[in-house]
Amino acid sequence: MTTLTTRRFLQTAGLMAAGLILAACGKSEPPPAPTATAPAPAATPAPPPPAPPKVYVVGTDAAYAPFESQNEKGEIVGFNIDVMNAIAKKAGMEVKFVNTPWEGIFNTLAQGDRDLLISSITITEERKQTMDFSAPYFDAAQLIAVKQNSKVAKFDDLKKLKVGVQTGTTGDEVVSKLQGKTSTNIKRFESTPLALKELEAGGVDAVVADNGVVINYVANNAGGKFKTVSDTAFAPEQYGIAVKKGNTELLAKLNKGLADIKADGTYDQIYTKYFGKPAGAGASAPAPAASK
Ligand code: ARG
């Protein structure tokens, strides 16, 4: 075929196709004319199709072993993850964990990017102003990490020393109180492991963070030559699951699920898996039993 005849062929084919479409359209059924005998519309409309199940987006700062961290495969794992999954199972909720940096984690809740947060979050009066918490599910306290040759024996000894903390944590709060918020001796890090690495490198003299995380880190980094120093001056802390202020419906689900896993032994099982002893046997000083 020459170019010309090809074009003509295509034109003809195009016209024929258009004609077919027109013919098809013309054949479409006209709406049935209403007649007196037409059946009355059903009294109850058909039920709407079931909505897809809601997936609750859970924010967690997964750099906090053994509570929440990422394994070699990049999966988010840990005590809090197991607890949350167990609660979700009881409550019939579908959950999806999203690694969320600690700085700004509370904003994601306020903005609705996360439905809830489980991230070793200490329930504090200040935080309660801007978010709601589940019933407490874990006891914690601050703990000091220093090098083995350090002379630090109590919290007050940190008054004039360089101290590493994770920004905006309760560890940051207690050290800010001791040294003054604007003290240049407070070194703030984006994660607790980063603060502990700086201790190993000699950039800070001590780190103050949640006991469970400090104990776990020291146990798994023998080369760091760390030791821990506890002090009864540290107030007892309790972890809670945070939801957006006023989300009473979700809070009720979480609290019910939490009560259920405590009642049927699931919580104790998870606790023992990570801390090597039953919950309640001195829960404020967990043993470093969890393997990474
Ligand atoms: N419990 C402390 C607080 O609430 C520290 C929590 C930090 N959690 C984390 N996943 N980095 O301030």
Boltz pocket constraint, residues with backbone or C-beta under 6 A from the ligand:
constraints:
  - pocket:
      binder: B
      contacts: [[A, 60], [A, 61], [A, 62], [A, 63], [A, 64], [A, 68], [A, 102], [A, 119], [A, 120], [A, 121], [A, 122], [A, 123], [A, 166], [A, 168], [A, 169], [A, 170], [A, 171], [A, 192], [A, 210]]
      max_distance: 6.0
